[in-house]
């Protein structure tokens, strides 16, 4: 019998299937054009994102975004000391662009755990 997948594995698979094909960094070949030294901010922060979604209970996405900025963006390296991010400002951060969809996926997968 196959071992059940963890919630993080299921979320990563859904992100890959539902979000990655529409990512601004996805090439027509299916490969990511991001340089290797700049990993995907969704995949590289998925554990933190899951914890943010677990700890925030709100009907408004603003509460999730505030936590994202404090816990992920703040340590990303692309954000300056004033909270400005060149990637976000240029609409080039896939985590920022797809965050609402990522939250929905995480919430749905966490609900399966109940």
N, C-alpha and C positions, 0 to 999 in steps of 0.2 A: 504494500500500500504506500502511495506517495505521501511524503511528509507535507503537512499543511504549510503554506507560505505565511511568513510574518506579515504584519500590517505594513511595515516599511517596504517589503518586497512587492506587495500588491500595489501600493501607492506608486512606487517607481515604475512598475509595469504600465499602470494606467497613464502616468505622466508621459512615458515614452510613446504610448499608443494614441493618446488623445491630445497632447499638447505639442510634443516635439515635432510632429509633421508640419505644424503651423508656425514653428519658431522662425524668427527673423534671421537666425544664424544657420538654419538648415539649408544645405545646398540641394539642388535638384537630384544629386546622386544619393541623397539621404544622409550624407555625412555632415558633421557640424563644422562650420568654418571658424569657430573660436580657436585661438591659439592654445596649445597644450598648457601653457603657463597661466591661462585664464579659464579655469574649469567652469562648467555650467553652474550658475548660481542656484538653480533649482535642485539638481542632483547632489551637488556638494553640500547643500544645507538642508537636505530633506529631514534629517533627524531633528534639527532645531525647528523647522517648520511644523513638523508633527507636534512637538511640544508646545509651540505657540498656539496651534489650533486646539489642542487638549486643554490648555489653560485659559483660553478666552471663550466666553460664552456671550455672544452678542448678535443681534440682528443686523448690526451695522458693520460693514467691512472696515471702517475707520479704526475700530478697536484692534483689529488684527494687523492693520498696516502700522499703527503706532508701535506695537510689539515687534513687528518685522524690522522697522527702522532701528529700534533700540537694541535688538538682539542679533540681527543678521547684518543689516546695512552698516551698522556702527563698527563692525569688525571686518568688513569686506575688503577694505583697502582702496576702494574706488571713491568712497565718500570722504570729503574733507572735514576738517574740524568744525566747520559751520553747518554740517549736515547736508551739504550739497554733493550730489553725485553726478559726475559727467555722463556716465552711462544712462542713468535715469533721466537726466535732463535732455539727452539726445534720443530718448525713447529706444534705447539700445540694450536695456537690461531685461532679459526674458523673465526673470523672477518678478520684477515689477509689472511687466506687461501682462503676465499670465497669472498673477497672484490670486485673483478672484477664482479662477478655475482650479488652481492648486488647492485652495481652501475647500472648495466644494468636493474635490476628490478625497482629500484627507478626511473631511467630515463624514462622507459616505462610507469610507473604509473603517473609520473608527466606530461608526454606528453598527457595522457588521460584527464588531467585537463584543457587543453587549448581549 
